[in-house]
Amino acid sequence: MRRLVRLRVLPLGSALLALSVAGLGGCGQNSMLTQGQLQKTQQEQIALQRQSEQLQSRLNTLDRDHQELNTLLAQSRQQTQMVEDQLAMVRNELTDVTAQLAKARQERDVSDSRVKAMTASLQRQGGGVTITPNRSIQAELPAVSLPGIEVRRDGDVVRIVLPAERLFEPGTARLRAGAPKLVTYVAGELVRVYPRHRIGVEGHTSDAAGASEQTLAWASAVHQVLASQTQLLPSQLFVTGHGANHPVYSNGSLDGQERNRRVELVVYPDVVTR
């Protein structure tokens, strides 16, 4: 006997509904997976942004440090340049001082030669004038009194200072109207106190330019008055221009410069006799 097999055939709509339910289940799982990846990506972006901000902050700090270092370097270079300039000035001043010392030694040698020549000439003259050395001026010579005029002892000599402004017209070697009276007044005291001592008429100034010629002209003008209008012997006197080599005060101020411009009558310990 033949068996009959029955197959259940679902309606078409029911089959489609089953497939749809199965597909919806798979889509839900995919949607959850995508949302999780998106959150992870956002977190990674936030972390990267924070790292970027930190790096930018460090970069800004390094940039400020770099600028500060550049500023310090520029200041250091400027200070180094200032020190180098100062050293150059000191070297130049040292060179000038060395040259002035050499010139002073030369002038001293010339002055000594003049004195020796003068002494020899005086000894050859018919009057028989001689110069007797005397190195005890501090003990032998009395003090000179000249109110209003600077007088000072300087080792073995006595210096009587005549300011150039009281003697000469500005910038010249021409004597002022009252200068001869001043010179003869001082000479009268010299004749009284130091009647036979050798006296140097020595010019000094504050400006190195043309100084030797200027101070020699000053000293010569005063010497002319001493030799022609006083009782000092011409054999007692000699003339020297020291230029700017022997400042007594600092030339850094106008007052110091003015006081350095002078003619000194210098009483030496040597005695001139006939």
C-alpha positions in Angstrom: 0.0 0.0 0.0 1.5 3.2 -1.1 2.2 5.9 1.7 1.3 9.4 1.0 3.8 12.1 2.3 2.4 15.4 3.1 4.6 18.5 3.0 3.6 21.6 4.9 4.0 24.6 2.7 4.0 27.9 4.5 2.3 30.7 3.0 4.6 33.2 1.2 3.9 36.1 3.6 4.8 34.0 6.6 8.1 33.1 5.0 9.0 36.7 4.3 8.1 37.7 7.8 10.5 35.1 9.3 13.3 36.2 7.1 12.7 39.9 8.1 12.8 39.0 11.8 16.1 37.2 11.3 17.6 40.1 9.3 16.5 42.6 11.9 18.3 40.7 14.6 21.5 40.8 12.6 21.2 44.6 11.9 20.8 45.3 15.6 24.0 43.6 16.5 25.8 45.6 13.7 24.4 48.9 15.0 25.7 48.2 18.5 29.1 47.4 17.2 29.3 50.6 15.1 28.3 52.7 18.1 31.0 51.2 20.3 33.7 51.9 17.7 32.5 55.5 17.3 32.8 56.1 21.1 36.3 54.6 21.1 37.3 56.8 18.2 35.9 59.9 20.0 37.9 59.0 23.1 41.1 58.6 21.1 40.5 62.0 19.4 40.0 63.6 22.8 43.2 62.0 24.1 45.1 63.2 20.9 43.7 66.7 21.3 45.0 66.8 24.9 48.4 65.6 23.9 48.4 68.2 21.1 47.6 70.9 23.7 50.3 69.7 26.0 52.8 69.7 23.2 51.7 73.2 22.2 52.1 74.4 25.8 55.6 72.9 25.9 56.4 74.5 22.6 55.3 77.9 23.8 57.4 77.4 27.0 60.5 76.5 24.9 59.9 79.5 22.6 59.8 81.8 25.6 63.0 80.2 27.0 64.6 80.7 23.6 63.7 84.3 23.5 65.0 84.9 27.0 68.3 83.2 26.1 68.6 85.3 23.0 68.0 88.4 25.2 70.6 87.3 27.7 73.0 86.5 24.9 72.6 89.9 23.4 73.1 91.6 26.8 76.2 89.5 27.3 77.6 90.5 24.0 76.9 94.1 24.7 78.6 93.9 28.1 81.6 92.2 26.5 81.8 94.9 23.9 81.7 97.6 26.6 84.5 95.8 28.5 86.5 95.6 25.3 86.0 99.3 24.6 87.0 100.2 28.1 90.2 98.0 27.8 90.9 99.8 24.5 90.6 103.2 26.2 92.8 102.1 29.1 95.4 100.9 26.6 95.3 104.2 24.7 95.6 106.1 28.0 98.5 103.9 29.0 100.2 104.6 25.7 99.6 108.4 26.1 101.0 108.3 29.7 104.0 106.3 28.5 104.6 108.8 25.8 104.3 111.7 28.2 106.7 110.1 30.6 109.2 109.6 27.8 108.7 113.2 26.8 109.1 114.4 30.4 112.4 112.4 30.7 113.6 114.0 27.5 112.6 117.5 28.7 114.3 116.8 32.0 117.5 115.8 30.2 117.3 118.9 28.1 116.8 121.0 31.2 119.8 119.4 32.9 121.9 120.0 29.8 120.9 123.6 29.8 121.7 124.0 33.5 125.1 122.4 32.9 125.8 124.6 29.9 124.7 127.7 31.8 126.9 126.8 34.7 129.9 126.3 32.5 129.2 129.5 30.7 128.9 131.5 33.9 132.1 130.0 35.2 133.9 131.2 32.0 132.6 134.7 32.4 134.9 137.4 33.7 132.8 137.9 36.8 133.8 134.4 38.1 130.2 133.4 38.9 130.0 129.9 40.3 127.1 127.7 41.5 127.6 126.0 44.8 125.4 122.9 45.5 123.4 123.0 48.7 121.1 120.0 49.4 119.9 121.2 52.8 117.3 123.7 51.7 114.7 122.5 54.3 117.1 123.4 57.1 118.9 126.4 55.5 116.2 128.5 53.9 113.5 130.4 55.8 109.9 130.4 54.8 108.7 133.0 52.3 105.6 135.0 53.1 103.4 136.0 50.1 99.8 136.6 51.1 97.4 135.6 48.4 100.0 133.5 46.5 100.5 129.8 46.8 103.9 128.8 48.2 104.8 125.2 48.9 107.8 123.1 49.7 108.4 120.2 47.3 111.3 118.1 48.5 114.5 120.1 48.1 112.8 123.1 46.4 110.3 125.8 47.2 107.6 126.5 44.6 105.9 129.9 44.2 102.8 129.5 42.0 101.6 132.3 39.7 98.3 131.4 38.0 98.3 131.9 34.2 95.0 133.7 34.4 96.6 136.4 36.6 99.5 136.8 34.2 98.4 136.4 30.6 95.7 137.4 28.2 93.5 134.4 27.4 95.1 132.0 24.9 98.3 134.1 24.5 101.7 134.8 26.2 100.9 138.5 26.4 101.2 139.8 30.0 98.1 141.4 31.5 98.3 145.0 32.6 98.9 144.2 36.2 101.1 141.1 35.6 104.5 142.9 35.9 103.5 144.4 39.2 102.6 140.9 40.5 105.9 139.5 39.3 108.0 142.3 40.7 106.2 142.0 44.1 107.1 138.3 44.3 110.7 139.0 43.1 111.1 141.5 46.0 110.4 138.8 48.5 112.7 136.4 46.7 115.5 138.9 46.8 114.9 139.4 50.5 114.7 135.7 51.4 116.7 133.9 48.7 119.1 136.6 47.4 121.6 134.3 45.6 119.8 131.0 45.1 119.2 129.6 41.7 115.6 130.2 40.5 113.8 128.3 37.8 111.1 130.1 35.8 109.0 127.1 34.9 105.8 127.0 32.8 103.0 124.5 33.1 99.7 124.0 31.4 96.8 121.5 31.2 96.5 120.9 27.4 99.0 118.6 25.7 98.5 120.2 22.3 101.3 122.7 21.7 102.0 122.7 25.4 105.8 122.8 25.4 105.9 125.9 23.2 103.1 127.6 25.1 104.6 127.1 28.5 108.1 128.1 27.3 106.6 131.3 26.0 104.9 131.9 29.4 108.1 131.3 31.3 110.1 133.5 28.9 107.7 136.4 29.4 108.0 136.2 33.2 111.7 135.8 33.0 111.9 139.0 30.9 110.3 140.9 33.7 112.5 139.3 36.4 115.7 140.1 34.5 114.8 143.6 33.5 112.7 145.0 36.4 114.0 143.3 39.6 117.2 142.9 41.6 117.5 139.2 40.8 120.7 138.4 39.0 120.3 137.1 35.4 122.8 134.4 36.4 120.3 133.1 39.0 117.5 132.5 36.5 116.8 129.9 34.0 113.7 129.1 31.9 111.9 125.8 31.3 108.6 124.9 29.6 107.2 121.6 31.1 104.1 121.5 29.0 101.3 119.4 30.5 103.7 116.8 32.0 103.4 117.9 35.7 99.7 118.5 36.6 99.1 119.3 40.3 95.4 118.8 40.0 93.1 116.5 38.0 92.4 117.8 34.5 89.0 116.1 34.7 87.4 119.4 35.8 87.6 122.9 34.5 88.8 124.1 37.9 91.6 121.6 37.9 92.6 122.6 34.3 92.7 126.3 35.3 94.9 125.6 38.4 97.3 123.5 36.3 97.9 126.5 34.0 100.6 128.3 35.8 104.2 129.7 36.0 106.2 128.5 39.0 109.2 130.4 40.4 111.2 127.4 41.8 113.9 128.1 44.3 116.6 125.5 44.1 119.2 124.7 46.8 122.1 125.7 44.7 123.7 129.1 45.5 125.1 131.4 42.8 128.1 133.4 44.1 130.7 135.8 42.5 
